[in-house]
Amino acid sequence: PTRSTMTPHSLLPALLIASAGLCFRAAPAAAAATAGGTRYYVACRGDDSAAGTRSHPFRSINRALAAAHAGDTVFVSDGTYYERIVFPRSGKEGAPIVLAACPGEYPAIRYRHLPAKGRTDMILIRGCSHITVEGLSISSLVTTEPGREVNGITVEGGATGITLRRNHIYHIRNEAPRHTYPSAHAILVLGNTAQPVRRVRVEGNCIHDCVTGTSEAVTVNGYVDGFKICGNEIYRCSNIAIDAAGGYYANPDPARNYARNGVICRNTIYDIDNGHGQLAGNCGAIAIYADGSRNITIERNRIHACDRGIGIVSENDAYPTTGCTVRNNIVTACRRTGIYMGGYLGYTGGGTEGCAVVNNTLCGNNRVRGAFGEVEGELRLTENCRGNIIAYNLVCTADTSSLFVHKYTATGSGNRFEGNVYSGPAGWLWQQRDGKPLRGMEAWRTACGGDSRGTHIADTVFAPVPGLEYDFTPPAAIAPAACALPAALHGHTDFAGRPRTTNGTITPGALQPRTPGDAHPGE
């Protein structure tokens, strides 16, 4: 685990999103001007001394933003704009300033000249509130020199009411040497003041082909209180796709220095691989990461073929990841673990406290050995896991050398396993990094002191390495059980958006069985 010292997905239908590796390109239909607001227009053929109308547009985006006030919309026409965009003022509640592509058009933002050192943001929202950025293409910001950070969109300075929607962000790349802790982000939300960043929405964006060094594609770091990262497609990036972080360099006040009260949902994430960047060789890239943050809900995400799936982990002793819920996600074919928690072995004592991992489907992960030559396990618990619940998950393997659950050490306490279904020929390891796995449900129950309602099915119920388009509807072998969890834990809807419980029963895994007349999630 490493991090920069500079800064320290409506339902995406079914399992069909982006299997061809191509982003959607959709015009921002919602980007109509606020009622009563002025519409300004920007075009490559424009003139900054013009009136900024459709027939007499401005030439630069910054010129249009200088004219825009609360309730106004700046529409940008097709073409490439070489400028660093800085919002000069706030909108108002119910009357944001909107920067958007003209409907049906795809303007591109580029930036030609990097400073000698420090941070470069292609779009900067600093201390400005009630702002929407929609439908823009932001790309081709690259550095190879140490001491620089490159970002697509940055939000900081106590901003409130920010929406980043349906943007296409790619080729944001810091290719400086690994030992210099290079940093880059497609989107960075930074709580770096005494006033929190609040009510941030990052939704429906397509992010790909970013080299983030020791940072992440989408980062929420420091004093950020209330955010949603939903319905995005993120692929072919290095290190981490989405991170809610605490304990790093965002805020000087320790009480403020962690992200909190956020939702990360309905994202489709694949091919997050440290082989794409400077950290090649460690297979430590993660799709979704809650690291030292609190009260984060991670639900209904589709993750496939990443180094690791979901982590609710702490890299900092003073910032245990606390009160987070991971539910109704499908994680498949990751090189190492599917879902994990705890502090890193020999690295941190921060741990994971009071979190829940419920109703997830894990299948065919553990394809590469861990850092110590071990099998990490579909579910992995390392140091200082305290008071967590792991319940009603569907854990599938097809390999006798794999592990359903791997608890590495004796640290931590009060972790409860209940009602999980384990399918396939794998085993369990309890409080040891290596050794002879436990075989059979009774041995597992004795070791963990729980999972009394758990079930082991000897045959695997799914294909060993399912792809994004695989149908994970639970087969008849997966029996529903009386629901012993409150809705606040398992949620009201399953992965596909259907009711999470049926007549008081809940089916282990991310999906309830379909009933006659139900459409497949991808239909």
PEBELFEN-V277234 format. One record per residue. RES is the residue in one small letter. SS is DSSP state (H for helix, E for strand, L for the rest). OMEGA is omega in degrees with one decimal (NA if undefined). D_FIRST is the distance of its C-alpha to the first C-alpha in whole Angstrom. Layout:
# PEBELFEN-V277234
RES|SS|OMEGA|D_FIRST  RES|SS|OMEGA|D_FIRST
This chain:
# PEBELFEN-V277234
p|L|178.5|0  t|L|-179.5|4  r|L|178.9|7  s|L|173.3|11  t|L|-179.7|13  m|L|-178.4|16  t|L|-154.5|15  p|L|NA|13  h|L|NA|26  s|L|177.8|33  l|L|169.7|31  l|L|-165.9|30  p|L|164.0|33  a|H|-166.2|32  l|H|-172.3|30  l|H|-174.4|31  i|L|164.6|29  a|L|178.5|28  s|L|174.8|29  a|L|178.4|30  g|L|-179.5|27  l|L|178.2|30  c|L|167.1|29  f|L|170.7|32  r|L|-174.1|34  a|L|177.5|36  a|L|-176.9|38  p|L|-175.7|37  a|L|-176.7|40  a|L|-172.1|39  a|L|175.7|39  a|L|-179.4|43  a|L|175.5|44  t|L|-179.4|44  a|L|178.9|48  g|L|-179.6|50  g|L|178.2|47  t|L|173.8|48  r|E|173.0|47  y|E|-177.0|46  y|E|177.4|45  v|E|178.3|43  a|L|178.9|44  c|L|178.5|44  r|L|-172.1|48  g|L|-177.0|48  d|L|-177.6|49  d|L|174.3|47  s|L|179.1|51  a|L|-176.0|52  a|L|-179.4|52  g|L|177.3|49  t|L|178.1|51  r|L|-178.6|50  s|L|178.9|53  h|L|-172.9|52  p|L|169.0|48  f|E|176.6|46  r|L|-174.8|44  s|L|179.0|41  i|H|179.4|39  n|H|176.8|39  r|H|179.2|42  a|H|178.6|42  l|H|176.5|40  a|H|179.7|42  a|H|-171.9|45  a|L|175.0|43  h|L|-176.4|43  a|L|179.3|42  g|L|-177.7|43  d|L|177.7|44  t|E|173.6|42  v|E|177.8|41  f|E|-177.7|41  v|E|-178.5|40  s|L|175.8|42  d|L|178.1|41  g|L|179.5|40  t|E|-175.8|37  y|E|-178.4|37  y|E|178.3|35  e|L|173.3|34  r|L|-170.1|32  i|E|178.1|33  v|E|178.1|33  f|L|-175.7|34  p|L|-176.1|37  r|L|-179.3|38  s|L|162.0|37  g|L|177.8|39  k|E|175.1|40  e|L|-178.3|39  g|L|179.4|41  a|E|-177.8|42  p|L|164.8|39  i|E|-175.6|38  v|E|171.1|38  l|E|-170.5|36  a|E|170.4|37  a|E|170.0|38  c|L|-179.3|42  p|L|179.1|42  g|L|-179.6|42  e|L|-171.3|40  y|L|179.6|37  p|L|-177.3|37  a|E|177.5|34  i|E|176.9|32  r|E|178.5|31  y|L|-170.9|31  r|L|-166.2|32  h|L|175.9|32  l|L|173.8|28  p|L|-178.0|29  a|L|177.8|28  k|L|178.2|25  g|E|-170.2|23  r|E|173.9|22  t|E|177.5|25  d|E|179.1|25  m|E|171.1|27  i|E|-178.0|28  l|E|172.8|28  i|E|-175.2|29  r|E|177.4|29  g|L|177.9|31  c|L|-175.8|33  s|L|177.5|33  h|L|-177.6|35  i|E|173.4|34  t|E|173.8|33  v|E|-169.4|32  e|E|167.0|33  g|L|-178.1|33  l|L|171.2|32  s|E|-175.0|31  i|E|-173.2|28  s|E|168.4|27  s|E|171.4|27  l|E|-170.0|25  v|E|170.5|23  t|E|174.6|23  t|L|-173.5|22  e|L|177.5|22  p|L|175.2|20  g|L|178.6|20  r|E|170.8|21  e|E|-179.3|19  v|E|-176.6|21  n|E|174.8|21  g|E|177.1|23  i|E|175.6|24  t|E|175.0|23  v|E|-178.7|25  e|E|172.4|25  g|L|176.1|27  g|L|178.3|28  a|L|179.1|29  t|E|173.5|31  g|E|-177.9|32  i|E|176.3|30  t|E|175.5|30  l|E|-165.9|28  r|E|169.4|30  r|L|173.6|30  n|L|179.3|29  h|E|-173.5|28  i|E|-175.9|25  y|E|-178.9|24  h|E|165.3|23  i|E|-165.2|21  r|E|168.9|19  n|E|-174.8|18  e|L|176.1|18  a|L|-177.6|18  p|L|-175.7|17  r|H|-174.2|13  h|H|178.5|13  t|H|-177.6|15  y|L|-179.7|12  p|L|-175.1|14  s|E|174.2|14  a|E|177.1|16  h|E|166.6|17  a|E|176.9|20  i|E|177.6|20  l|E|174.4|19  v|E|-167.5|20  l|E|177.2|20  g|E|-169.6|22  n|L|179.0|23  t|L|176.6|26  a|L|175.5|28  q|L|-177.7|29  p|L|164.5|27  v|E|-175.5|26  r|E|170.2|28  r|E|176.0|29  v|E|176.5|27  r|E|175.0|27  v|E|-168.5|25  e|E|173.2|27  g|L|178.8|28  n|L|173.4|26  c|E|-174.9|26  i|E|-178.3|22  h|E|175.4|22  d|L|175.2|21  c|L|172.6|19  v|E|-169.9|16  t|L|-178.7|14  g|E|177.6|12  t|L|177.6|9  s|L|-168.5|10  e|E|177.8|12  a|E|176.7|16  v|E|-175.7|17  t|E|170.4|15  v|E|-167.8|17  n|E|176.0|16  g|E|-171.6|18  y|L|174.6|22  v|E|-172.8|22  d|E|179.2|25  g|E|179.6|26  f|E|173.7|24  k|E|174.8|25  i|E|-166.1|23  c|E|170.0|25  g|L|179.2|27  n|L|172.6|24  e|E|-176.8|24  i|E|-178.1|21  y|E|177.2|20  r|E|176.3|19  c|E|179.0|16  s|L|173.8|13  n|L|-174.6|9  i|E|178.1|10  a|E|-178.1|14  i|E|-178.6|15  d|E|167.9|13  a|E|-163.8|15  a|E|172.9|13  g|E|175.3|14  g|L|-178.6|14  y|L|-168.7|13  y|L|-174.2|16  a|L|-171.3|18  n|L|-178.0|20  p|L|-179.6|22  d|L|-177.7|23  p|L|-179.8|21  a|L|-179.7|23  r|L|-164.9|22  n|L|172.4|19  y|E|175.7|18  a|L|-174.9|18  r|E|170.8|21  n|E|-179.0|24  g|E|177.5|22  v|E|176.0|23  i|E|-168.1|21  c|E|171.1|24  r|L|175.0|26  n|L|173.0|23  t|E|-171.9|23  i|E|179.5|20  y|E|179.0|20  d|E|169.4|18  i|E|-162.3|15  d|L|177.9|14  n|H|171.1|12  g|H|177.8|15  h|H|-175.2|16  g|L|-173.6|14  q|L|-176.4|13  l|L|180.0|10  a|L|176.5|13  g|L|-177.0|13  n|L|177.0|10  c|L|-177.6|11  g|L|179.8|7  a|L|-171.0|9  i|E|178.5|10  a|E|-178.6|14  i|E|-170.9|14  y|E|167.1|11  a|E|-171.4|13  d|E|-179.0|11  g|L|178.5|13  s|L|-176.0|16  r|E|174.1|19  n|E|176.6|22  i|E|175.3|20  t|E|-179.9|22  i|E|-171.6|20  e|E|170.5|24  r|L|175.6|25  n|L|175.9|23  r|E|-175.4|23  i|E|-174.9|20  h|E|170.0|21  a|L|170.9|19  c|L|174.0|16  d|L|172.2|13  r|E|-175.8|12  g|E|-176.0|15  i|E|175.0|14  g|E|166.8|12  i|E|-159.8|13  v|E|171.1|10  s|E|173.1|10  e|L|-175.6|7  n|L|-174.0|11  d|L|-174.6|14  a|L|-174.6|16  y|L|173.2|15  p|L|174.5|15  t|E|-164.9|15  t|E|170.3|19  g|L|-178.6|22  c|L|179.8|20  t|E|176.6|22  v|E|-173.0|21  r|E|170.5|24  n|L|175.3|26  n|L|173.3|23  i|E|-176.1|24  v|E|-175.1|21  t|E|168.0|22  a|L|173.3|21  c|L|-175.5|17  r|L|176.8|16  r|L|-169.4|14  t|L|176.2|15  g|L|177.5|17  i|E|-179.3|16  y|E|-177.6|14  m|E|177.8|13  g|E|174.5|13  g|E|-179.0|10  y|L|-178.1|8  l|L|178.4|11  g|L|-174.4|12  y|L|-176.4|9  t|L|175.2|10  g|L|-174.3|14  g|L|173.3|13  g|L|-176.3|14  t|E|-172.8|16  e|E|172.7|19  g|L|-179.2|22  c|L|-178.9|21  a|E|173.8|23  v|E|-169.9|22  v|E|172.4|25  n|L|172.4|27  n|L|173.2|24  t|E|178.6|25  l|E|-176.2|23  c|E|169.9|24  g|L|173.1|23  n|L|179.7|20  n|L|-178.1|18  r|L|179.4|20  v|L|179.5|17  r|L|-178.1|16  g|L|-174.9|13  a|L|179.8|11  f|L|-177.9|14  g|L|-175.9|17  e|L|168.8|17  v|L|-175.0|18  e|L|179.6|15  g|L|174.7|18  e|L|171.7|19  l|E|-172.5|18  r|E|175.6|16  l|E|178.9|16  t|L|-171.3|14  e|E|165.6|14  n|L|170.0|17  c|E|-173.5|18  r|E|171.3|21  g|L|179.0|24  n|L|176.1|22  i|E|178.5|25  i|E|-167.3|24  a|E|172.4|27  y|L|172.9|29  n|L|174.6|26  l|E|-171.7|28  v|E|-171.1|26  c|E|175.0|27  t|L|174.9|27  a|L|-170.9|29  d|L|-179.7|28  t|L|-180.0|29  s|L|-179.1|26  s|L|-179.8|23  l|E|173.4|23  f|E|-179.5|23  v|E|175.8|21  h|E|171.9|19  k|E|-167.7|19  y|L|-170.4|17  t|L|179.8|19  a|L|179.2|22  t|L|-179.4|20  g|L|-179.1|21  s|E|172.3|24  g|L|178.3|26  n|L|-172.9|24  r|E|172.3|27  f|E|-178.6|27  e|E|167.5|30  g|L|179.1|32  n|L|174.4|29  v|E|179.7|31  y|E|-174.3|29  s|E|178.0|31  g|L|-170.7|31  p|L|-176.6|31  a|L|177.9|27  g|E|-179.0|27  w|E|169.8|25  l|E|-176.3|23  w|E|176.4|23  q|L|172.1|22  q|L|-178.6|21  r|L|177.7|18  d|L|177.8|21  g|L|-178.6|25  k|L|-177.7|28  p|L|169.5|27  l|E|178.0|29  r|L|178.5|32  g|L|-172.4|34  m|H|-177.3|33  e|H|177.6|35  a|H|178.4|33  w|H|179.7|30  r|H|179.6|32  t|H|-177.5|33  a|H|-174.6|29  c|H|-179.6|28  g|L|-178.8|31  g|L|-178.2|31  d|L|-178.1|31  s|L|177.1|35  r|L|-179.8|35  g|L|-176.4|33  t|E|171.9|34  h|E|175.7|33  i|E|-172.0|35  a|L|-179.7|35  d|L|176.5|35  t|L|-174.9|32  v|L|178.1|34  f|L|175.3|32  a|L|-173.8|31  p|L|-179.9|28  v|L|-177.3|26  p|L|178.0|28  g|L|-178.3|27  l|L|-175.0|27  e|L|-175.8|31  y|L|178.3|31  d|L|-178.2|33  f|L|175.0|32  t|L|-174.5|35  p|L|177.9|35  p|L|-176.8|38  a|L|-179.5|40  a|L|179.6|39  i|L|-175.1|36  a|L|173.3|39  p|L|-178.9|38  a|E|173.8|38  a|E|-175.1|39  c|L|-179.3|37  a|L|-178.8|36  l|L|174.4|33  p|L|179.8|34  a|H|178.6|34  a|H|177.5|31  l|H|-173.5|29  h|H|179.3|29  g|L|-176.8|31  h|L|-178.8|34  t|E|177.6|33  d|L|-178.1|31  f|L|-175.9|29  a|L|179.7|33  g|L|175.6|34  r|L|178.3|36  p|E|-174.6|37  r|L|177.9|35  t|L|178.2|37  t|E|179.7|41  n|L|176.9|44  g|L|177.7|41  t|E|179.2|39  i|E|179.7|36  t|L|178.1|35  p|L|-176.2|31  g|L|-171.9|29  a|L|-174.8|28  l|L|165.2|32  q|L|176.2|35  p|L|174.6|38  r|L|174.5|40  t|L|-179.3|44  p|L|-179.2|47  g|L|176.9|46  d|L|171.0|43  a|L|169.4|41  h|L|-179.0|38  p|L|-178.6|35  g|L|-176.7|35  e|L|NA|39
